[in-house]
Amino acid sequence: MKVKVQKLDGKAVSGSGAEIELNDAVFGVEPRADILHRVVTWQLENRRGTARPTRERSDVARTGKKFGNQKGSGGARHGDRSAPIFIGGGKAHGARKRDFEPSLNKKIRALGLRMALSSKAKEGLVVVDSLDLKDAKTKTVAEAFGKNGWNGRVLVIDGETVADGFRKAAGNLKGVNVLPAAGANVYDILKHDTLVLTKAAVEKLEARFNG
């Protein structure tokens, strides 16, 4: 699959670098809703936090001996000191630790990422030569996005690292997120309207699966 390469400001790239050949094993996989659903669910479950567990009556290390007589004290009848009504006693109906870390096969995770990339490739994947800007300011990035018609939520993925100037400038734009190739994931790719990859990102992603 061949895709045209453009500059960040929308201008076409001339010469031998005007097109890039995308690996069909990464960008040409037929997406399946069930696989994508499994991977997205796994990602969101891993992001969930859990309440800090409290110690209930059975978890408190206090004596179980009855500390007073059943009758004759003039007060209430009590058993051991681990009851919730005493200071240092266990919590009644307290928060319990819940496990939100389900497992998912690595092959399914890799397949889900390839399917997410392939689904964006069908909708019109954008490949730019680099994210280098002479004037790395928010206004410049916003103008470049406007010229290209990148509205709504835009995900930009670079190679090994993201240029610091571009990352800071794009970070001020609503709905725009920037990631290195190592951080590419199914959830972020699918929830954005436009996916922009640099040539370095394409090389990294293809090497990630071919390696």
N, C-alpha and C positions, 0 to 999 in steps of 0.2 A: 504494500500500500504506500503510494507516494503522496506526500503532503507538501504544499508550498511553505517556504520559510519566509517570514517577514520580520521587519524591524519593530521595535517596541512602539515607534511613532506611527506605524501603519505602512511605511514605505516598503516596497518590495526589495528583496535581496537579489542582486545580480550575480552572474557567474555560476560557477559550479555548486555554490552553496544555496542556490535558489530553491532546491527541493531536497527533501530528506526521505529516505526509504524506511518505513516503519515495519518492524518485525510483526508478521501476522500471528505469531505465537503469543505475542503480548498485546497487540492492538487489534487483532482480528478474530478474537474469540467470540462466539455467540453467547450473549448474556443470558443467564437464567435467574429468574426472580427468586427462586427458593435458595440458591446459593448466596446471592447478595443479601437476602433477608437474614440468613444464618450468620453471616460475617458482621453485618451491621448490629444485630442483636448482641453478638459476642462482644463487640467493641463497646457498646453502650453499657452492658452489664459490668464490664471491667472498670468503667469510669465511675460507677456508683460507689458512694461511701456508705459506711455502716455506723450505726449508733454505738457509742462506747458501752460495752456491756456492764451491767451493775451486778453486784453480788446479792443473790437471793438468800433466803433463810438457810438453805442447805449448803451454801458456799461460805457462810460466816463461821470462823473458828471461835466459837464460844462454848462454854460448858452447857451440857444438856441436863445438868442436875437441877431438880426443882429447888429453888432458893428459899422458899417459904412454905409454911403450912397451908394446906388447902383451906382450912377454916380457922377462925379465931383471930386473924390479924386485923380485922376491921376494914381491910381493903379488898381489892379485886383478887380473883384467883388467877395465878400465872404459872406457866410452866418454865421452860428454859429461857435463857437471856437472848437467844437468837431471834426472838419474835420481833416483827417490824415495829412494834410500839416502843421498844427500848432503844436508847442511844447505843450505836454500835451493832444493832440488829440488822437482819437482812432486809432488803428492799422488797416490798410487796408488789408483784406484777411489774418488775423492773424491765428495762430495755435488755434485749438479748442480742448477742452477736449473730449476724446473718451473713451467709457466704454469698457474695456476688461475683465470684471469679470462676465462671464456667470454663471448661476446656474446649478447644476446637483444634482439629487436626491442622497441621501446618500446610498440608497440600490444599485443604479447603480454603485456608486464608489466602494462599498465593493465587489460587484459582479465582477467588472473589476479587482480588485486586486487578488481575488481568481482565476480568469481565467488566469491572468498573471503568478501566481505561478504554476498553473496546467500545463500551456504550457511549462514552464521550467522543471517541473517534468517529462514530457513526453520525453524531449530531453536529460535527464540525469542530474538530480539535484544532487549537491554535498553537503553532510552533513559532517561536521567535529565536533570533540568533543569539541574543544575550539580553541581560537586564541593565546593561551599562547606560548611564545617562550623564550628559555633561553637567546638567543642573539637577541634582537629585533632591527635588523639592516636591511637596505634596501637590502643588498647583501644576507642575510639569507632568507628574504621573496622571493626575486627573484629566488633563488635556489629552494625553496620549490614549487613555482609556476611552475618552469621548470620541476621538477620531476613529478608533477601531469599532465603536459601537458596543463596547463591553459594559453593559448595564446590569444592574442587579448584583447578585453575588458572584464574585470572581475569585478563583483559586489559581495562584501562580506558583509553579513548582520549578525550582532551579536545580543545579547539580549538587556538588559536594556541600557547598555552603551558599547562602544568599548574600548578595552584596549588601553591606551594612547601610549604605545610603539609600538604596531602593527599599529595603525593609522598613526603615524608619519613615520614609516618605509615604509608602503605601499603607503603613499601619494607621495613618490618620484618616484613611478613606473608609467609609461605612460599607460593610459587606465584602471587603477585600481581605484576603488572607494569603500569606506567603509561607511556603514550606520548602525545606531542602528535599532532595529526592528520597533520602532515607526516611522522611516523615510522611511520605505518601500513604494514604489509607483510604479504604472504601467509603467510609462514612463522609469524610470531608469532600471527596471527589463527587459523590452523588448529590450532596446537598447544595452544591454550587451550580449556578446556571452556566458558567463559562469556565473551561479549564485551559490554562495557558502553560505550555511547557517550553522550556529553553532546550536548545540542542544538547546541552550538557545533561539536562534532566532526562531526555530520551535515551542517551547513552547509558546513564546510570541505571535507569529502570530496566532496560533490556539486558544489561550486564547482571543485574540482580537476579533475573530469572534464568538467564543462560548459564550463570555461574553455578 
